[in-house]
Amino acid sequence: MPGGMAFSVNSVGHMVKSGRLREHMEKLNSDLGVSDEDWIASRVDSLPKALILAMKTVANAAETASGKATELLPRAAD
């Protein structure tokens, strides 16, 4: 994002929601005795797991000519 700043906070929640939805839909299909749809398996089924994945993604950001593509800033003491 040249010359700007971007924040993304929704994608982590959506990943968790999708993982939980898949889990429940597979159970429902099993209970109803119908064939499963092609649900993509995800190990991100809780916010703590999503947070770890998000932090690892930021930590592994690409190095660019102007520094890391994204980074975490220290939290203020107050």
Beta strands, then each sheet from edge to edge (+ up, - down):
strand 1: 63-64
strand 2: 67-68
sheet 1: 1+ 2-
end
